[in-house]
Amino acid sequence: MEQIGKRIFIEKSENNLHIEILASTDILKRNLLLGWLLIWTVLGVIMVSQYFALKDPNQKTFVIVYMAFWLYYEYKVGKTLRWRTSGKEVIDIKNGVFTMQKLISGKGKEETFDIKDIGELHLFEGREKGFFKSLNNSYWVIGFGTIAFDYDGSEIKFGLQLEEDEAKQLMKQVKYFLKNQK
C-alpha cells in the first residue's frame, strides 16, 4: 500500500487501482464544530419551546422562519461533523470502470463512469474568489473536490480539500493508470 500525505492510501495491482482519501481531522477544530452544533441545537430547542407560548401571529411567523434557517444549518453542520469524524472517498478503477463513493460511516452513493468517456484530469480551480474560495477550503464545510474531469458534459470532482501537491501526485497516478486501461 502506498501513501500520499497523511490522508491518501493507494493499492495497485495490474488491473485495479483502489484509492481511499480520508477526511481531514483536526481534533481541536472537530471539537469546536461539535460545541457549535450542541449550542445551536439547544438554541433550536429553546425556540421551539417558546413557539407554543406565543400569542402574536407575527411572532409565530418569525419563529417559523427562524426555525427553517436553524434547521438548514443544523443539517449542514451535522453532516460536516459526521464527514469529519468518519468520512472518506473511495475510488476504484477496474474493468474499464471508474467508480467513486463519498462514504460517511460506510454509507454513501456510488457513481460509475466508463473510462473511455472520461476527459483529461485537471486540478479544479473553481469560479469562487476571495471569501467563498476560502470558505470552500475551510474545515467548517465539506467543500469541493480538487481534481476534476469532464464526463458527458459535466465536470466531475473528487479529492475533497486536498493540498495542491497531494492532488498533483494523486492525479499523476490516476492519469497513468487510466492511460494504461483505455
Legacy VTK file of the C-alpha trace (Angstrom):
# vtk DataFile Version 3.0
C-alpha trace
ASCII
DATASET POLYDATA
POINTS 182 float
0.000 0.000 0.000
1.286 3.401 -0.991
0.529 6.619 0.873
0.423 10.246 -0.260
0.455 12.682 2.636
-1.493 11.692 5.726
-4.877 11.112 4.086
-4.438 9.258 0.770
-3.918 5.491 0.575
-3.406 3.680 -2.741
-3.438 -0.023 -3.556
-2.367 -1.066 -7.041
-2.476 -4.261 -8.976
-2.197 -4.889 -12.689
-5.909 -4.340 -13.394
-7.103 -2.458 -10.307
-6.392 0.868 -8.669
-8.020 1.391 -5.272
-7.750 4.811 -3.583
-9.033 5.900 -0.186
-8.965 9.573 0.771
-9.770 10.203 4.412
-11.480 13.376 5.575
-9.088 15.751 7.291
-9.343 15.521 11.041
-8.085 18.244 13.317
-9.231 17.264 16.813
-9.413 20.844 18.115
-11.475 22.014 15.132
-13.685 18.932 15.298
-14.389 19.620 18.967
-15.159 23.275 18.193
-17.564 22.145 15.473
-19.203 19.731 17.928
-19.524 22.508 20.515
-21.077 24.843 17.941
-23.556 22.133 16.927
-24.539 21.424 20.536
-25.126 25.107 21.274
-27.058 25.518 18.003
-29.222 22.507 18.917
-30.010 23.934 22.373
-30.978 27.282 20.809
-33.323 25.477 18.401
-34.983 23.543 21.208
-35.488 26.787 23.148
-37.058 28.467 20.098
-39.443 25.544 19.516
-40.482 25.544 23.165
-41.172 29.297 23.017
-43.279 28.969 19.888
-46.159 27.388 21.796
-46.205 30.190 24.380
-46.559 32.935 21.764
-49.923 34.535 21.044
-48.976 37.135 18.409
-49.191 35.679 14.846
-46.298 37.899 13.680
-44.041 36.470 16.350
-45.108 32.931 15.430
-44.287 33.665 11.781
-40.864 34.959 12.811
-40.174 31.786 14.810
-41.227 29.574 11.874
-38.894 31.453 9.503
-36.110 31.328 12.065
-36.636 27.570 12.533
-36.317 26.983 8.775
-32.971 28.807 8.880
-31.999 26.919 12.042
-32.914 23.518 10.587
-30.878 24.127 7.419
-27.719 24.889 9.404
-28.381 22.081 11.875
-28.390 19.668 8.921
-25.345 21.202 7.173
-23.154 21.337 10.291
-24.290 17.873 11.413
-23.365 16.433 8.023
-19.994 18.203 8.080
-19.275 16.890 11.573
-20.180 13.348 10.511
-17.930 13.744 7.436
-15.010 14.972 9.557
-15.499 12.148 12.046
-15.994 9.144 9.752
-15.900 10.284 6.125
-13.774 9.085 3.255
-13.758 8.979 -0.525
-13.229 5.626 -2.181
-12.169 5.424 -5.819
-11.824 2.170 -7.723
-10.664 1.808 -11.296
-11.059 -1.689 -12.713
-12.571 -3.483 -15.679
-12.914 -0.266 -17.674
-14.994 1.443 -14.979
-14.112 4.398 -12.731
-16.138 4.170 -9.500
-16.363 6.911 -6.865
-18.023 6.934 -3.473
-18.204 9.539 -0.718
-18.804 7.472 2.387
-19.926 8.624 5.817
-19.850 5.799 8.360
-19.508 3.332 5.484
-22.633 4.547 3.661
-22.813 6.601 0.511
-23.869 6.788 -3.096
-21.756 5.112 -5.747
-21.097 6.864 -9.052
-19.695 4.916 -12.004
-18.090 6.202 -15.183
-16.892 4.385 -18.296
-13.183 5.214 -18.533
-13.368 5.509 -22.339
-15.592 8.591 -21.901
-13.550 10.279 -19.169
-11.902 13.522 -20.270
-8.484 14.775 -19.239
-7.913 15.055 -15.490
-7.077 18.541 -14.223
-6.891 20.490 -10.993
-10.243 22.065 -10.207
-9.830 25.796 -9.792
-13.459 26.763 -9.225
-15.115 30.044 -10.035
-15.107 31.387 -6.495
-12.693 34.088 -5.488
-11.778 35.576 -2.141
-14.145 34.782 0.718
-16.097 31.978 -0.986
-12.920 30.234 -2.148
-11.562 30.464 1.379
-14.862 29.158 2.805
-14.915 26.138 0.466
-11.371 25.250 1.532
-12.086 25.646 5.243
-12.549 22.906 7.801
-16.105 24.032 8.591
-17.642 22.794 5.315
-17.233 19.631 3.267
-16.137 21.694 0.255
-15.322 20.719 -3.323
-13.026 18.225 -4.939
-9.591 19.356 -6.067
-9.286 17.060 -9.108
-11.815 17.088 -11.930
-12.570 15.501 -15.287
-15.214 16.047 -17.947
-17.812 13.333 -18.429
-20.895 13.683 -20.633
-20.758 17.478 -20.478
-20.442 17.582 -16.672
-17.413 18.333 -14.582
-16.910 15.521 -12.053
-14.792 16.327 -8.989
-13.064 14.207 -6.385
-10.299 14.584 -3.814
-12.102 16.825 -1.339
-9.917 19.620 0.008
-6.566 18.085 -0.876
-3.413 20.164 -0.732
-2.155 21.097 -4.195
0.932 18.851 -4.031
-1.165 15.882 -2.835
-3.680 16.496 -5.642
-0.892 16.628 -8.250
0.665 13.373 -7.013
-2.701 11.618 -6.944
-3.670 12.969 -10.362
-0.381 11.704 -11.817
-1.076 8.188 -10.525
-4.694 8.159 -11.756
-3.727 9.539 -15.192
-1.050 6.874 -15.608
-3.437 4.088 -14.628
-6.259 5.381 -16.862
-3.881 5.702 -19.813
-2.899 2.051 -19.445
-6.554 0.930 -19.101
-8.022 2.745 -22.127
LINES 1 183
182 0 1 2 3 4 5 6 7 8 9 10 11 12 13 14 15 16 17 18 19 20 21 22 23 24 25 26 27 28 29 30 31 32 33 34 35 36 37 38 39 40 41 42 43 44 45 46 47 48 49 50 51 52 53 54 55 56 57 58 59 60 61 62 63 64 65 66 67 68 69 70 71 72 73 74 75 76 77 78 79 80 81 82 83 84 85 86 87 88 89 90 91 92 93 94 95 96 97 98 99 100 101 102 103 104 105 106 107 108 109 110 111 112 113 114 115 116 117 118 119 120 121 122 123 124 125 126 127 128 129 130 131 132 133 134 135 136 137 138 139 140 141 142 143 144 145 146 147 148 149 150 151 152 153 154 155 156 157 158 159 160 161 162 163 164 165 166 167 168 169 170 171 172 173 174 175 176 177 178 179 180 181
